[in-house]
Amino acid sequence: MSVRRSVLPSGLRIVTEEVSSVRSAAIGIWVNVGSRDESPATAGASHFLEHLLFKGTQRRTALEISSSIESVGGEMNAFTSKEYTCFYARVIDTDLPMAIDVISDLITSSIVSALDVDAERKVVLEEIAMRDDDPSDLVHDLYAETFYGDTPLGRPILGTIASIKGMSRNTVNNYYKKRYLPQDLVVAVAGNIKHKKVVAMVEQALSVNGFLEGFGAPAVRPNTADKKVAQQSVGLISRTTEQAHMFYGMEGVARHDDRRFAMGVLSSALGGGMSSRLFQEIREKRGLAYSVYAYAQQYAGSGQIGFYAGCNPSKAVEVVEIIREVLADVASNGMSHEEIERAKGAVRGSLVLSQEDSGSRMFRIGKNEIVYGHVMGFDDILKSISRVNEQDIREIASAFLTKTPTLALVGPFKSTSKFEKVLK
């Protein structure tokens, strides 16, 4: 498969992957801005703006934006993360010019009217309420807040009720005009396409109102960590719930660390599936939880590895103890050759299977370009995973699984004292 890249004088990057065996095409415009770029006063602005850009442009109403994609059987959506925002659509290949024009219109010409800001404010507040009603979701935001404190990485992507209620139209619009610039954008397209034709279509669509005029260098987030505050050991949101939801984690590798491939394999071996160490110990052998999983998360200059479990509140302390025992054993003794090979196969296989459609390919090349400034070859990624060995796992486990842990809990607990004792 062919991945190609062009950089325009304005700093706009265009990356494509041609997949001639499909009849679809996916377009994503990635913006180098997320909740990590917000101040306490603008917390949630990136996500709020993501909503608002669908409310209408100088050329299209909100209904015309959605119906243009849906009327040809396509799909369109967007998401905001801590470090980037993405607007995307997937359509039949012959409808790609229209999809590029619609998504580009959102980026260059959205109105962000005061009326729409007030209407969408209610929607975002409902989204925050929905997150708060889902303990299995809420615990992840609580963990970030407990681990990173009141820092950009510690604040929720959705913002807070106070910040969203207090955000004016001028604040959001100024954020839009300041952060949505050509040098901050990556246009990623994958499917039954030709690179040169895509570049021409993107240039035409984004050239309105002089958007691509001027010169710039592509903006890539520096690999530096935010100033960190004192780390708490346990964060608790006391709720009358049937299950206790917990997330136990510690510092992991940052995005540009070559050990990230070993960390991914370690995470999979510990909690990546039904054959993983924690799933076997907590669910299969003891029946203490229904859902048990692990994941490694990387940011620029920072990272974490963490473990989720949902269990009966009376068993929560026991589950934390088991997690600690398993991690301590792996940190001291490493993992068997069979466990590591099984985890490597799972990581490789899921990665390959995830690339079976044009949308997934677009997400891979777009995310690679926006966070690294280049697209790593797919075969190179698979080789990096295959090269992970028992010594790599032993070294990364002993280096990180022994670090000071943080525990986040959502459940019917009055205090954190018994969990703090376990962590000590």
N, C-alpha and C positions, 0 to 999 in steps of 0.2 A: 504494500500500500504506500502511496506517495504523499508525504507531508511536505508542503511548500510554504514559504514565508516571504512576505514583502513588507517593507517599511516605507511609508510615504514621508515626504519632507516635513509634514506637520508632526511627525512622531507616531501617527496611527500605525498599528501593526495589523496585518491580515495574514492569518494562517489557515491553510486548507488541507484536507485529506480527501483524495479522490478514491471513491469506492464504486467502481463501475458496475458491480454486480447487483446493486440495489436500485430501486426506483424512487427513492426519497432523498431529501436533502435537509440538513439542519443548520440553522444560523443562530449564533449567539454573539451578543455584544457584551463583553466583559469590561467592567469599570473598576479601576484600581482604588476603590474606596469602600470601606465597611465600618462597622461599629467601633473598630479600633481607632478610627480617625476622629472620633467625636469627643467633645468636651462634656462634662457633666450637664451643662446647660442644653447641649444639642443631642443628648443621648437618645438614640432611636431615629435620628434624622435620615440616615442612609436607608433604613427599611421603610420609613414613612414616605420618603421620596420615591422609592421603588413602586409603592402603591399609586402615588399621584401621577406618575408618568403615563399611566394607562387611562387617565381621566379625560384626556383630550389634548390635541395639538392644534397648530394653526390651520391644518388641512383636514383633520379628522375629529369626529366626536368619539366619545368612549365607545358607543355602540358600533360605529364604523371601524374602530380599531379591532374590536373582538370579532365582529362579523366577517371582516375581510379574511381572516385566517380560518375561522370555523366554517365558512361557507364553501371552502374547498376541502373540508375534512381534515384540516391541520390542527395542530395544538400549539398554544402559546402560553408562556408563563414567565415568571422571574423569581429570583431568590436573592437574599442578602446574607452574607456571612460576616465574620469579624474582620476580614481583610479585603473582600471584593464583593461586587454586585454583578448579577448576570441577567440579561433579558434574552429570551430565546424563543424560537419557533421551529417546528418540524412540519414539512409539507411534501407533497409530490414534487419531484425535481423540476417539472415544468412551471411550478408556481413559486420557485425560489426568488425570481426577481421581485415579485410582489411582497414576499416575506421580508426580504432585505429592505425594501422601501418602507414597510410598516415599522419594523423594529428601529431602523435608522431615524424615522420620523419622531419616535418617542425620545430618542437621545438628543436630537438637535432642536426640536421645535415644540416641546410640551409647554402648555400655558401656565400650569400651576396656579390656578385662580384661587382667590380667597374663599369662594363658595365651595370649591372642591376640597380645599384644605380642611374646612370645618366639617364637611360631610365624611371625608375619609378618616378624620381624627377619631370618629365614633367607631369605624371599622377596626382601626388599629387597637383601640381600647378593648374592643370585643375579642381581638386576637390575644391580647395580654390576659384577659379574663379566661379564655379557653386554655391558655398555657397554665394558668394558675389552678385550673380545675383538673389538670392531668399531672398527678404526682410523678409519674415516670418520665415526664418531660421537664417538669419544674426542677427536679433534683439535679439536672445537668447545669442549669443556670446557677443554682445554689452552690454547686461544686466550684464553678468558675469564680464566683464571688468570694467563696471561702479560701480558695487557693491563691488567687491573684489580688484579692482585696479591691479597694475602690480605685482601680486602674482601668484603662481602656479595654484590656483583655478580660477584666473581671466583670464588666458591666454587660447586661443582657442586650442582645441584638435588637430586641423589640423596644428597648428603652424602658422607662418607668411611667406609671400613670401620671406622675407630676410633670415629667419632662414632655410627654406628649400633649398633655392639656395646656402646657405653657408655651408650646412652640407656635410662633406666628408664621403667617404666610411669607413675610420678608425673610425670616430666618431660613425656611426651607428653600425658597427660591434662590437666595444668595448661595446656599450650599450647592444647589444644582449648577448654577453658573460658574462657580469656582472649581468644582471637582469633576465635572463632566467635560473634560477637554481632550482633544485628539491624542495627546501624549499619554493620557491615562486610560486609553481604550485599546482593547484587542477585539478584532472581529474574527471569529472562528466559524468556518463552514466545512461541513463534511457530508459526503454522499456522492451521488452521480453528478459530479460537477467538473469544471475545468478551472484551474487556478486563474489564468489570465482573464477569463470572462467574469469570475467572481470579483477580482480586483477592480475591473471596470464598473461593475454594478455597484460595488460598495462606494467607490469614489463618486459616482453620480448621485447616489442616494444621500451621502453625508456632506455633499458640497453646498447644500442649501444655506442661505444666509451667511455665506463666507465662513462656514464652520471649519473647513480644512485649510483656510488661508494662514500664512505664517509658517514659521519653522519651529521644530521642537525635537527633543530627544525622548525616546520611549522611557516612561517612568516605571521603574521596578522598585518595590519596597525594599529598603535596606535591611540587611540581616542583623538588626540590633534589637536588643530586648528593651521593653519599657522598664522604667524604674519600678522596682517591686517593693511592695509594702510587707510588713510582718505577716507571715503565713499563719493562719489559724489551723488548729488541729481538727476541730469538728464544727460543722455548720448544721443547724437544725431548724426546720420549719415544722412546728407542732400542728398536726392535723389528725382529726378522727378518721382514720382510713383503715380498711380491712387488711391492707398490706403495708409493710414498711419498705420504702424505696431507698436504696442506698447506692452511693457511688464512691468508691475507694480509689484514690489515685495518688500519683507523685510525679515529680519532674521527669520529663522524657527528653528525647533529642529534638533539636530545632530543625527547621525545614531544610537547610543546606548541609546538614550533617550526613555524611555518607553512611553512617550507621543506621539511617532510617529504614533501610531494607531489612536489616537484622531485627530492628525493633518491630517492624510489621510482622515478621515471622514469629517472634517471641509473643506478640499480642495474640496472634492466631492460635499458637500452641497452648496458650493459657486460657483463652476464652473465645475462640473463633468459631466454635461449632460443637456438635454433640460429643465429639471425641476429644475435646479439649480438656486440659487438666482440671480447671475449675468446674466445668459443667459436670464432669464425672464425679468429682468429690462432693459438690454441693447438691446437685439434683439427682444423679443416678444412684449414688451410694447411700445418700441420707434423705433424699426427698424433701429437702428444706426450701426449695424455690422452684418456680416454674421457669422464670426467665433469668438467665445468667449469661453475660457476655463481656467482652473486653474490646477496647480499641485504643490505638495510638493516634494522637493528634499532634500535628506539627504546625507551627506558626513561624514567622520570621523572627529569629532570635529567641524562640521559646518553644516548648513542647511539653507534652504530658502523656502518660500511659495510665489508663484507668479501667475499673472493673465495676460493672453494675450487677445488682441482684435485687429481686423483689421477693419478700418472704413474710411469713407471719411475724408480727412485731415481737412475739415472745421468743423467736428464734434469731432475732437480728444480731445480738451479741455473738452467738455461736457462729453465724455466717461470717461475721467480721474476723473472728478468730481463725476460721478455716482459711479465709483468704490470706491472712497474714502467715499462717503455717505453710501454705503452698508457695507463696512468694519467697519466704525465707529458705525453703528447701531448694527452689530453683536457683536462687541467688548463690547458695553454697555449693550445690552439686550439679548445676546445669540441667540439661534435659537429655533424654536418650536419643540415639540416632534415629530411631523409628518415629518418635514424636516430632522431631525437627523435619524429617523428610515428609511426614504427613502434613505438617503445617505449611511447608514450602509448596507442596502440591496443591493445597487448598488456596493459598494466595495466588499462585500462578493460574490455576484453573478459573478462579472467580474473576481474575483480571481479564483473561482471554474471553470468557463467556460474556463479560460486561461490554465487550466491544462488538457485539453482534449486530448493532443497528447504528444508523447514521447519527442519531442523537447522542448516544454514548461516546462515539468517536469525537464528536464536536466538543463534548464536555471535557474529554481528556486533553485534547490539544489546546483548547482555550484556557483551561486551568493551568496547564504547564506553562504556557506563554505568559499569563498574567502574573504568576507567582515566581517563576524562575527566569523569565526573559528569554526562554528558548523551549523547544519541545524535545524532550528526551525520546530517542528512538524506542519503539515498543519492544523490539528484540533486546535492546540494551537493558531495559527494565527487567525483562524476564531473566536475562543472564545475571543481573545483579542479585536477584532473588535466589537463583540457583546456586550462586557462589557462597551463600550463607552456610556456615558450618558449625559444628558443635562448639568450637572454641569461640567463635563470634557470639554465639548465644550465651555461653558462660560469662564472657567478658561484659556484655551489655547488661545481663541480668544482675551481675554482682555490682556493676556501676550504678544502676538506676533503681532496682527493686529494693535496695537497702536505704534509699533516700527517705527523708521525713515524709510520712504520709499525711494526706488530708482526707477526711471523711465527710460526706454530705448526706443528710438524712431527712426524709419527709415521712412523717408517721406520727402515731399517738404516743409521743414521748414527752415527758415534762422537763427533762434536763438531759444534758450530754455527759454527765459525770461517769456513768458506767462504760460509755464508749471511749472516753478519754483514758480511763484506766486500761482498757484493752490496747489502745494505741501505745501506751507507755511500756 
